[in-house]
Amino acid sequence: MSADGSEYGRYFEQLQKVNLTVRLGDTGSFDGTAAITSLKGSLAWLELFGAEQPPPNTLSEGAEVSVSVWTGGALCRCDGRVETLRDDRQFAIRLVGRVRELQRREYFRLDVSIPFSYELLAGVSPEEAQERWLHERMDSWRSPAMVQEGSSWRVVDWNGRDIPSARANLSGGGMRFRVSEDVASGTLMLVSLFLPHPQPRVICVLAEALRCAEITLTLQAGTHYSLSMRFITISDKDREAVISYLFSEQRRELMSKSDRFQIGGRR
C-alpha cells in the first residue's frame, strides 16, 4: 500500500506533475498541467502551472475532471470531480473509480486535424539533418499565432506564411498523411507540428519516411499518396506534448459524442 494509505497513491503522489482536463459546462473544457500539492486518500489538491488557466469564473464545484500521468511507459488516468475551490489556480478534486492504464505511448494513434508542415531532406546526410533539426528547434521557443476556423485551426504568419490544418494520423512515435508526390523510403524530413494547447506551441521533429503508397480511391484530382513516417529525433518534452494533445483530443471527441447522444435522447 502507498504512503498515503490509498489505492490512488500507487499512481499519484505529492509534488507530482499531472495532465488535467476539466469540463467547463457549456463553454467546453480546459486542458492544462498541474502539480499535486496534497494527496490524502481520494482527495487531491492541485495547483495549475504557469500561464495555463481556465477563463475567469468558469471553474465550478462538481465539474468533471480527468487527471493523467506517465508511469513506466503507460498513461495512467483517473476521473474525478472538483470538490473545493480556493481560486482559479488552486482547487481540490475527489478522485472516483479505478485508475486506468491506457495504451503505451508509442502505439496510441489518433486521426486529428492540425496545422503542420514538412520539408524533404533528400540527399542530406544524417549529420547535416541533425544540424538542420537543431537550427529549426531554436525557432520553436516562439508561441505560434493560431486562429480557429470552425473545428480546425490555422497558423497565422509563421515565417511569412499561413499554415492551415490538414488531416493526419498521429502518435508519439510518428504520423501518416496525404502527399502529392512519391517519397522514397528512408528519406529524411523536417516536420513542424503546431499544437493548439491553451498556450499554442510548435514541435520540431526529424523524421524518416517508412513507406509511401498511392491512393487509388479518391475524389480529388491528380495523384495522391499516403506517406507514413517515424520520428527519429524528438525531445522527450516534445513527445509528451504530442501525446498529451492526442489524449485531450480523444477526451474532447468522447465528450462531444456524449453530449450529442444526450441531446438526441431528450427528443
C-alpha positions as CSV (number, residue, x, y, z in Angstrom):
1,M,0.0,0.0,0.0
2,S,1.2,3.5,-0.7
3,A,2.5,6.0,1.8
4,D,-0.8,7.9,1.9
5,G,-2.7,4.7,2.6
6,S,-4.9,4.8,-0.6
7,E,-5.1,2.9,-3.8
8,Y,-4.7,6.2,-5.7
9,G,-1.3,6.7,-4.0
10,R,0.1,3.8,-6.1
11,Y,-0.1,6.1,-9.2
12,F,-0.2,9.7,-7.9
13,E,1.9,11.5,-5.3
14,Q,2.6,14.8,-3.7
15,L,4.5,17.3,-5.9
16,Q,3.9,15.2,-9.0
17,K,3.1,16.9,-12.3
18,V,-0.1,15.7,-13.9
19,N,-2.1,16.5,-17.1
20,L,-5.5,17.8,-16.4
21,T,-8.8,18.2,-18.3
22,V,-11.7,20.0,-16.6
23,R,-15.2,20.2,-18.0
24,L,-16.4,23.8,-18.0
25,G,-20.1,23.4,-18.5
26,D,-21.4,24.8,-21.8
27,T,-18.1,26.6,-22.5
28,G,-16.2,23.4,-23.4
29,S,-13.2,22.1,-21.5
30,F,-9.8,23.3,-20.1
31,D,-6.6,21.3,-20.8
32,G,-3.6,22.1,-18.7
33,T,-0.9,20.9,-16.4
34,A,-0.9,21.0,-12.6
35,A,1.1,19.9,-9.6
36,I,-0.4,17.8,-6.8
37,T,0.2,19.8,-3.7
38,S,-1.5,17.3,-1.4
39,L,-3.0,13.8,-1.7
40,K,-5.0,12.3,1.2
41,G,-6.9,9.2,0.1
42,S,-9.1,10.2,-2.8
43,L,-8.8,13.9,-2.2
44,A,-6.1,15.7,-4.2
45,W,-5.3,19.4,-4.1
46,L,-4.0,20.8,-7.4
47,E,-2.2,24.0,-8.5
48,L,-2.1,25.0,-12.1
49,F,1.3,25.7,-13.7
50,G,2.4,29.0,-15.3
51,A,0.1,30.9,-17.6
52,E,-2.2,28.0,-18.0
53,Q,-5.6,29.0,-16.5
54,P,-9.2,28.5,-17.4
55,P,-11.3,31.6,-18.2
56,P,-12.3,33.5,-15.1
57,N,-15.3,32.2,-13.2
58,T,-15.7,29.1,-15.4
59,L,-14.4,26.6,-12.9
60,S,-17.1,25.3,-10.6
61,E,-17.6,22.8,-7.8
62,G,-18.9,19.5,-9.2
63,A,-17.2,19.9,-12.5
64,E,-16.0,16.7,-14.2
65,V,-12.2,16.2,-14.1
66,S,-9.7,13.8,-15.7
67,V,-6.1,13.6,-14.4
68,S,-3.3,11.5,-16.1
69,V,0.4,10.8,-15.6
70,W,3.0,8.7,-17.3
71,T,4.4,5.7,-15.3
72,G,6.5,3.0,-16.8
73,G,5.6,3.9,-20.4
74,A,1.8,3.7,-19.8
75,L,-0.6,6.5,-19.3
76,C,-2.5,6.2,-16.0
77,R,-5.7,8.1,-16.0
78,C,-8.4,8.6,-13.4
79,D,-11.7,10.6,-13.3
80,G,-12.9,12.9,-10.6
81,R,-14.9,16.0,-9.7
82,V,-14.0,19.4,-8.4
83,E,-14.8,19.4,-4.7
84,T,-13.4,22.7,-3.3
85,L,-12.3,25.9,-5.0
86,R,-9.7,28.1,-3.4
87,D,-9.3,30.2,-6.5
88,D,-9.0,29.7,-10.3
89,R,-5.5,28.2,-9.9
90,Q,-5.8,26.1,-6.7
91,F,-8.6,23.6,-6.1
92,A,-9.3,20.2,-4.7
93,I,-10.7,17.2,-6.7
94,R,-12.2,14.0,-5.4
95,L,-10.9,11.0,-7.5
96,V,-13.5,8.4,-8.3
97,G,-13.4,4.9,-9.8
98,R,-10.4,3.0,-10.7
99,V,-7.1,4.2,-12.3
100,R,-6.9,3.0,-15.9
101,E,-3.6,2.1,-17.5
102,L,-4.1,3.1,-21.1
103,Q,-2.2,2.2,-24.3
104,R,1.6,2.5,-24.4
105,R,2.7,5.9,-25.7
106,E,4.4,4.7,-28.9
107,Y,1.3,2.8,-30.2
108,F,-1.6,5.2,-29.3
109,R,-2.7,6.8,-32.6
110,L,-5.5,9.2,-33.4
111,D,-6.8,10.9,-36.5
112,V,-6.6,14.6,-36.0
113,S,-6.8,17.9,-38.0
114,I,-3.9,20.2,-37.1
115,P,-1.6,22.6,-38.9
116,F,1.7,21.0,-39.8
117,S,4.4,21.5,-42.4
118,Y,7.3,19.3,-43.7
119,E,10.4,19.6,-45.7
120,L,12.1,16.8,-47.6
121,L,15.9,16.5,-47.0
122,A,16.7,14.3,-50.0
123,G,20.5,13.9,-50.4
124,V,21.2,15.3,-47.0
125,S,23.5,13.3,-44.7
126,P,22.2,12.2,-41.2
127,E,24.7,14.6,-39.6
128,E,23.5,17.5,-41.7
129,A,19.9,16.6,-41.0
130,Q,20.6,16.7,-37.2
131,E,22.1,20.2,-37.6
132,R,19.1,21.3,-39.5
133,W,16.8,20.0,-36.8
134,L,18.8,21.8,-34.1
135,H,18.5,25.0,-36.1
136,E,14.8,24.6,-36.5
137,R,14.3,23.9,-32.8
138,M,16.0,27.1,-31.9
139,D,13.0,28.9,-33.5
140,S,10.4,26.8,-31.7
141,W,10.5,28.8,-28.5
142,R,8.1,31.2,-30.1
143,S,4.4,30.6,-29.5
144,P,2.6,30.5,-32.9
145,A,-0.4,32.7,-33.5
146,M,-3.3,30.4,-34.2
147,V,-6.9,31.2,-35.1
148,Q,-9.9,28.9,-35.1
149,E,-11.7,28.2,-38.3
150,G,-14.8,26.1,-37.4
151,S,-13.5,23.0,-35.7
152,S,-9.9,23.4,-37.1
153,W,-7.1,25.8,-36.6
154,R,-4.8,28.0,-38.8
155,V,-1.3,29.2,-38.0
156,V,-1.0,32.9,-39.0
157,D,2.2,34.4,-40.4
158,W,4.7,31.7,-39.3
159,N,7.9,32.8,-41.0
160,G,5.9,34.7,-43.5
161,R,3.2,32.2,-44.4
162,D,-0.1,30.9,-43.1
163,I,-0.4,27.1,-42.4
164,P,-3.9,25.6,-42.5
165,S,-5.0,22.4,-40.8
166,A,-4.8,19.0,-42.5
167,R,-5.8,15.5,-41.6
168,A,-3.1,13.2,-40.2
169,N,-2.9,10.0,-38.2
170,L,-0.6,11.0,-35.4
171,S,1.1,9.2,-32.5
172,G,4.0,9.9,-30.2
173,G,6.3,8.0,-32.5
174,G,5.2,9.0,-36.0
175,M,2.5,10.1,-38.3
176,R,0.7,9.4,-41.6
177,F,-0.8,11.9,-44.0
178,R,-1.6,12.5,-47.7
179,V,1.0,14.0,-50.0
180,S,1.1,14.7,-53.8
181,E,4.5,13.2,-54.5
182,D,6.1,9.8,-54.2
183,V,8.6,9.8,-51.3
184,A,11.3,7.2,-51.2
185,S,11.6,5.0,-48.1
186,G,14.5,6.3,-45.9
187,T,14.1,9.9,-47.0
188,L,14.7,12.3,-44.0
189,M,12.4,15.2,-43.5
190,L,11.8,18.0,-41.0
191,V,8.3,18.2,-39.6
192,S,6.8,21.1,-37.7
193,L,3.6,20.3,-35.7
194,F,1.5,23.2,-34.4
195,L,-0.4,22.1,-31.3
196,P,-3.5,24.2,-30.2
197,H,-2.8,23.9,-26.5
198,P,-4.0,26.7,-24.2
199,Q,-0.5,28.1,-24.9
200,P,0.0,27.1,-28.6
201,R,3.4,25.6,-29.3
202,V,5.3,24.2,-32.3
203,I,7.0,20.8,-32.2
204,C,10.0,20.3,-34.4
205,V,10.8,16.7,-35.4
206,L,13.3,14.9,-37.6
207,A,11.5,12.1,-39.3
208,E,12.2,9.2,-41.7
209,A,9.8,8.0,-44.4
210,L,8.8,4.4,-44.0
211,R,6.5,3.8,-46.9
212,C,4.6,5.9,-49.5
213,A,1.6,4.2,-51.2
214,E,-0.5,5.6,-54.0
215,I,-4.2,6.2,-53.0
216,T,-6.3,4.7,-55.8
217,L,-9.7,5.6,-54.5
218,T,-10.1,9.4,-54.1
219,L,-12.4,12.1,-55.3
220,Q,-9.5,14.6,-55.5
221,A,-7.9,15.4,-58.9
222,G,-4.4,14.2,-59.5
223,T,-2.3,11.5,-58.0
224,H,-2.0,11.3,-54.2
225,Y,0.0,9.1,-51.8
226,S,-0.3,8.1,-48.2
227,L,3.0,8.8,-46.5
228,S,4.0,7.0,-43.3
229,M,6.9,8.2,-41.2
230,R,8.6,7.6,-37.9
231,F,10.1,10.3,-35.6
232,I,13.8,9.6,-35.3
233,T,14.8,12.8,-33.3
234,I,12.3,14.4,-30.9
235,S,12.9,15.6,-27.4
236,D,11.1,13.8,-24.5
237,K,9.3,17.0,-23.6
238,D,8.0,17.5,-27.2
239,R,6.9,13.8,-27.4
240,E,5.0,14.2,-24.1
241,A,3.3,17.4,-25.6
242,V,2.2,15.4,-28.6
243,I,0.8,12.6,-26.6
244,S,-0.9,14.9,-24.1
245,Y,-2.6,16.7,-27.1
246,L,-3.8,13.3,-28.5
247,F,-5.4,12.2,-25.3
248,S,-7.0,15.6,-24.8
249,E,-8.4,15.4,-28.3
250,Q,-9.7,11.9,-27.7
251,R,-11.5,13.0,-24.5
252,R,-12.9,16.1,-26.3
253,E,-14.4,13.8,-29.0
254,L,-15.8,11.4,-26.4
255,M,-17.4,14.4,-24.6
256,S,-18.9,15.7,-27.8
257,K,-20.3,12.3,-28.7
258,S,-21.8,12.0,-25.2
259,D,-23.4,15.4,-25.5
260,R,-25.0,14.6,-28.9
261,F,-26.3,11.3,-27.5
262,Q,-27.9,13.0,-24.5
263,I,-29.5,15.7,-26.7
264,G,-30.8,13.1,-29.1
265,G,-32.2,11.1,-26.2
266,R,-34.2,14.0,-25.0
267,R,-36.1,14.5,-28.3
